[in-house]
Amino acid sequence: VSIEVSALNTFTWNNPAGGNGGDALNWTPNGVPGTDDKAIIDLSGDYTVTVNVDVTVSVIDMGAASGSQRLLVTNRRLNIVNAALIGGSASFEQQGGTLGGAGFMDIAGQWTWTAGLMDGNGTLRILPGATGTLSGTGTKEFRNNRVLENGGVLTYTGNGLRFYNNAPSIRNLEGGVFEIVGEADLNQFFAPPAYLLENAGTMRKTGAGTTTVQAAVVNTG
């Protein structure tokens, strides 16, 4: 997967200890990437880059030759204008806050969602060979035509996943595995149109309890 967007300013992460993305000194050149910028996080090592300010960025390209790099959202908003690639060595974790924007985010490594909101018209894509986890009891709100597309292995445990207005959708692609563990529900909140659940791969329920799916379901898997 490659990202090609022309005429962008480029900021490259320079702190091997990790830190706050809103700290201008953590980037070369010094400054905080914005709407017309590309943020590159390719420094080798084990570290976390925390989104500590509300930010809109055109492109994120993350992943290094060695180590494990994590992009973390806890209580702020991260908007993707065009594209984000979370490479095989990297992970994106949302513990709160918001992932928004019309751009796509491709996960080639690991994605974890424990709480927060995803909105906008963008798509989060779990690529073949990558993993995604929805876990914990925190509220996870899915809104406004947002698309979650899985071509890897997606596991949903716990509860708290809520689908709101404007018909967001989950697409489990051919070759993708979507496993629902225990009593994890997929609930529609407020008025229709209902969200869409499309399955062309493998979708399975494991563990005790009952899972409720309130969706328009299209199953070809």
N, C-alpha and C positions, 0 to 999 in steps of 0.2 A: 504494500500500500504506500503510495506517495502523495504528497500534498504539493500542489503547484498553484500559488497565488502570487501574482506579480505586484511590483511597486509597493512593497511593504517595508517598514522599518523593522530591523531585527534586533531583538534583545536576547542575550544568552545567559543562562544561570551560571553563577560563578562561586557559590558558597558550598563547599563540600560537607558542611555541617547541617545543611538545610536551613530553613527559616521562613520568614514571611514574604509572600510574593509582593506585598505592598511596600517593601523596603527597597528603595531605589538602589542602595549599595549592593544588593544581592544580584544585580544584573550588570552586564557589560554590553553597551555603554550604560552608565548609571542612569536609571529611570525606571518607571513602571510601565510595562507593555499596555497598550490601549487599543482602541477600536481599529486603527489602521496599522497594527503592528503584528509581528510574528514573534512568539515566545518559544525559545528553544531551551529544553532542559535535557541536556545530553552529557552532563558531567558524571563520570563513573563514580560509584560509591553507593552507600546505603544512607538515604536521607529522605526527609519529608519537606515538601514545599506547601505551605499553608496559605490558602486564600483568605487573607485577613481584612480585605477591603472589598467592597462591591466593584467589580471590574468587568468590562467588555473588551474582548480581544478578538482579533481577526482569526489568527491561527495559533495553535499550540502543537509543537512537535516534541514529544517526550520519550526518552529511552536512551540507554547508554550501552557501551560495550561490556560493562561489568557492573555488578552491584544491583541494588533494588531501589528504585526511585518511586516515591509516592506523592501524588497530588491530592490534597485534602481540603474539602469544603466542610465547615462546621456550622457557621451561622451567617455567612455572607452570600452574595449572588455572583455567580460566574456565568456570563453570557458568551456564547461562541457565535461569531458572525459567519465564518466560513467553515472551518474544519479544525478538528483536534485529533491527533493520533497518539494514543497511549500504547507505546511499543511493548514488545515481549518482556523486557526487563522491568516494566513500570506498572503502576496501578493507579486507579482513580477511586477515591473513597469519599462518599458523601454521608456525613453524620448529621446533617441539618442544612439550613440555608437553601439555596435554589440553584439548579442548573437550568439555564434558559438560552434563548436565542434560536435563530433559524438554521444555524450550521449543524453539521453532523459531528459526532464523536465516535471514532473507531477504537475499540478496545482489542488490542492484540495480546495484552497481558491479563490483568485482573481488574474487575470492577466490583465494588462493594457498596451497597446502599442500605443504611440502617435507619435513616430518618431524613426528612426534608421534602422539597418540592422539585418536580421537573415540569417545566412548562415551555411555551413557545412552540414553534413549528418544526423544531429540529428532530434529529434521529440519533439515538445512541445505538451503535451496532457492535455486538459481541461477535468477533470474527472467529472462523474455524480455528480450533486449538486454544482459544481463550476461554476464560471462566467468568461467570457473574454470580453474585450472591445477594439476595434480598433477605435480611435477617433482622432479628430483634423485634421488640414490641413498639418501637417508635413509629409515629405516623409518617407514611410515605405517600405523598399526594402526586397524582399523575394527571396533568391537565392539558387542554388547549391544543389538540391535534398532535401532541407529542407521540413519537413512535419509539418503541423498544424492539429492536430486531436481534434475534439470537441465531447465530450459526455455530456456536460453540456449546458450552455446557452452562446452563442457567439453573440455579437452585434457589428455591423460595422456602424459607423456614420462618417460624414466628408468625406474626400477623401485622396488621396496620397498613396494608396496601389499599389505597383508595383511589378510584377513578372518578374524575369530575367531568365537567361540561366539555362540549366541543369534540367529543368522540376521539379520545386518544386510543392507541392500539398497541397490541403486542403481536409480533410476528415471529413464530418459531419456524425457521427455514428448514429446508431439506438438509439433513445431516445434523441439525441442531437437536439438543436434548434439553427439555424443560421439565425439571422435577419439582413437584410440590410435596413438601414433607409435613406430616402431621395435619393440624387443623388450619393451615394457612388458607385464608379466603381471598377471593378476588371480587371485591364489592364495588358496585356502582353507587355513587352518591349524587343526590339532587336529581334533576330532571333528565330524561333522555335528550339527545340520542345516546344510546348506550355505547360503551367502548367495544372495540372489535378484537376478538382473539382469533388469530389465524394460525393454524398448525399444519405444516407440511413435513415436519420431522417426527420426533418422538416426544410425546408428552405423557408423563406418568405421575401417579399419586402413590406415595409410600408413607409408612408410619400409621399410627392410630388416628382415629377421629375422622370427621367429615369435612370436606372442602366444598364451599359454596362458590360457584362461578356465575356471576350475573353479567352476562355478555352476549353479544351476537357472535356465535362461534362458526367458523368455517374450517372444517377439518378435511385435509387431503392426505394426511400422514398415515 
